Amino acid sequence: MNPESEVVRLCVRGMGAEAEGRDSDARELFHRAWEAADDDYEACIAAHYLARHQPKPEDTLHWNRTCLELAGRVGGERVRAFYPSLHAAMGRAHLDLGQPGEARAHFEAAADRLADLPPGPYADWLRLCIARGLRATAPAAGQPDPLRVLLTGLCERADLESLGLLLPAYLGNLHRPEDEDRLTTTLGMLHAERRLAERDQAALGEVIALRVRAAPGVG
């Protein structure tokens, strides 16, 4: 992005107002950025921020869709790193509108494009957001999840060491083979320590057995 661009300057000011809790000022600054845009690239940037300050979920979806369409017009490396966030935002908008099928398609697209972001805190945060969306739109969402039950119990008992080991793999799971392998391996490591209370150790073993049976090529 060109720091000398009026659109970029307005968006930076808008983010500052946003951080200070001045949402109406932020919305006004992002709207001015939209009006100042000279091309599809600048309009895409402004639309992304405008989508975050809409009063109705339908309006949020409209601006997110506009942003995604503009990115498609620009194409190429300039917007390549935008797509994980754009699809995640579309997923959240559809979810807010009670459209889990449409939401999941965008969360899946965001997961597919996450590698386009450079490693760092932003990519880590977005991974968590995408994984949350995938959990919320999974076919089995709302049904008992043995692993979640186990984690809830560990939270209640404040077993910070076990949670510190398991939560990164669980919360960041995008259900790609490498993520599933990481989670299963992490569960196995904790099980091998054999330091949990008897009921937790047994529950952990059951979770691992379920995951192994559900793995492709098993059974």
C-alpha positions in Angstrom: 0.0 0.0 0.0 1.2 3.5 -0.8 1.4 5.5 2.5 1.0 8.7 0.5 -2.4 7.6 -0.7 -5.3 9.7 0.6 -7.3 6.5 1.0 -4.6 4.9 3.1 -4.2 8.0 5.3 -7.9 8.1 5.9 -8.1 4.4 6.7 -5.2 4.8 9.2 -7.0 7.6 10.9 -10.1 5.5 10.9 -8.3 2.6 12.5 -7.0 5.0 15.2 -10.6 6.2 15.9 -11.7 2.6 16.0 -9.1 1.7 18.6 -10.2 4.6 20.7 -13.8 3.5 20.6 -15.0 6.4 18.4 -17.0 4.2 16.0 -19.0 6.9 14.4 -15.8 8.9 13.6 -14.2 5.7 12.2 -17.2 5.0 10.0 -17.1 8.6 8.6 -13.4 8.3 7.9 -13.8 5.0 6.1 -16.7 6.4 4.1 -14.5 9.4 3.1 -11.8 6.9 2.0 -14.4 5.1 -0.2 -15.3 8.4 -1.8 -11.7 9.3 -2.3 -10.7 6.0 -4.0 -9.3 6.5 -7.5 -9.2 2.8 -8.6 -10.5 -0.6 -7.7 -7.5 -1.3 -5.4 -8.1 1.7 -3.2 -11.9 1.1 -3.3 -11.3 -2.5 -2.1 -9.3 -1.3 0.9 -11.9 1.2 1.8 -14.8 -1.3 1.4 -13.0 -3.7 3.7 -13.0 -1.2 6.6 -16.5 0.1 5.8 -17.9 -3.4 6.2 -16.7 -3.4 9.9 -19.0 -0.4 10.7 -22.4 -1.2 9.4 -25.6 -1.2 11.5 -27.2 -4.2 9.9 -25.7 -7.7 9.0 -27.2 -7.3 5.5 -25.1 -4.1 5.0 -22.0 -5.8 6.4 -22.5 -8.6 3.8 -23.0 -6.0 1.0 -19.7 -4.3 1.7 -17.8 -7.5 2.2 -19.2 -8.8 -1.1 -18.2 -5.5 -2.7 -14.7 -5.8 -1.3 -14.3 -9.3 -2.6 -15.6 -8.3 -6.1 -13.2 -5.4 -6.3 -10.3 -7.7 -5.3 -11.3 -10.0 -8.1 -11.1 -7.1 -10.6 -7.6 -6.1 -9.3 -6.2 -9.6 -9.3 -2.6 -10.6 -9.1 -0.1 -10.2 -6.2 -1.5 -6.9 -5.1 -4.5 -8.5 -3.5 -3.3 -12.1 -3.0 -2.8 -11.7 0.7 -6.3 -10.0 1.1 -8.2 -13.2 0.3 -8.0 -15.1 3.6 -9.4 -12.1 5.5 -12.0 -11.3 2.8 -13.4 -14.8 2.8 -13.3 -15.0 6.6 -15.3 -11.7 6.7 -17.8 -13.1 4.2 -18.1 -16.2 6.3 -18.8 -14.2 9.5 -21.4 -12.1 7.6 -23.3 -15.1 6.3 -23.2 -16.7 9.8 -24.7 -13.6 11.3 -27.5 -13.8 8.8 -28.2 -17.5 9.7 -26.7 -18.9 6.5 -24.3 -21.6 7.7 -23.9 -23.3 4.3 -22.8 -20.1 2.6 -20.7 -19.2 5.6 -18.8 -22.5 5.6 -18.0 -22.2 1.9 -16.2 -18.9 2.6 -14.5 -20.2 5.8 -13.2 -23.2 3.7 -11.9 -20.7 1.0 -10.2 -18.6 3.8 -8.5 -21.8 5.1 -7.3 -22.6 1.6 -5.7 -19.2 1.2 -4.3 -18.8 4.7 -0.8 -19.7 3.5 -0.8 -16.6 1.3 -0.3 -14.5 4.5 3.2 -14.1 5.9 3.7 -15.9 9.3 3.1 -13.7 12.3 0.5 -12.6 14.9 -2.0 -11.5 12.2 -1.9 -14.9 10.5 -2.2 -16.6 13.9 -5.2 -14.5 14.8 -6.9 -15.1 11.5 -6.3 -18.9 11.8 -8.2 -18.9 15.1 -11.1 -16.9 13.5 -11.3 -19.3 10.5 -11.1 -22.3 12.8 -13.9 -20.9 14.9 -16.1 -20.4 11.9 -15.4 -24.0 10.7 -16.4 -25.4 14.1 -19.6 -23.3 14.1 -20.6 -24.5 10.6 -19.5 -28.1 10.9 -22.3 -30.7 10.1 -22.0 -31.9 13.7 -22.1 -28.5 15.3 -24.3 -28.5 18.4 -23.8 -32.2 19.0 -21.6 -33.4 22.0 -17.9 -33.3 21.2 -15.9 -35.6 23.4 -12.8 -33.5 23.0 -14.5 -30.3 23.9 -16.0 -32.0 26.9 -12.5 -33.0 28.0 -11.2 -29.5 27.4 -14.0 -28.0 29.4 -13.2 -30.3 32.3 -9.5 -29.3 32.2 -10.6 -25.7 32.2 -12.7 -26.3 35.3 -9.8 -27.9 37.0 -7.4 -25.2 35.9 -5.0 -27.7 34.4 -3.0 -25.0 32.7 -0.2 -27.3 31.5 -2.5 -29.6 29.7 -4.5 -26.7 28.2 -1.3 -25.0 27.1 -0.4 -28.1 25.1 -3.8 -28.9 23.7 -5.6 -25.6 23.0 -3.2 -24.3 20.2 -3.8 -27.5 18.2 -7.5 -27.6 18.9 -8.4 -23.9 18.5 -6.3 -23.5 15.3 -7.5 -26.7 13.6 -8.6 -26.0 10.0 -9.3 -29.7 9.5 -6.5 -30.1 6.9 -4.6 -33.4 7.2 -1.6 -31.7 8.8 -3.8 -30.0 11.4 -5.6 -33.2 12.2 -2.2 -35.0 12.6 -0.9 -32.3 14.8 -4.0 -32.5 17.1 -3.9 -36.3 17.3 -0.1 -36.2 18.0 -0.6 -33.6 20.7 -3.3 -35.6 22.4 -1.0 -38.7 22.3 1.8 -36.8 23.9 -0.4 -35.8 26.8 -1.8 -39.3 27.1 1.8 -40.7 27.2 2.6 -38.6 30.3 -0.1 -40.5 32.3 -0.4 -37.6 34.8 -4.0 -36.8 34.5 -6.7 -37.9 36.9 -8.0 -41.4 36.1 -11.3 -40.2 34.5 -9.5 -37.5 32.4 -6.9 -40.1 31.3 -9.6 -42.5 30.3 -11.5 -39.8 28.4 -8.4 -38.7 26.6 -7.8 -42.3 25.5 -11.3 -42.5 24.2 -10.9 -39.3 22.2 -7.7 -40.5 20.6 -9.3 -43.9 19.7 -12.2 -42.0 18.1 -9.9 -39.8 16.1 -7.8 -42.8 14.9 -10.9 -44.7 13.8 -12.2 -41.7 12.0 -8.9 -41.0 10.2 -8.9 -41.8 6.4 -7.8 -45.3 5.6 -8.5 -46.6 9.1 -11.2 -49.3 9.8 
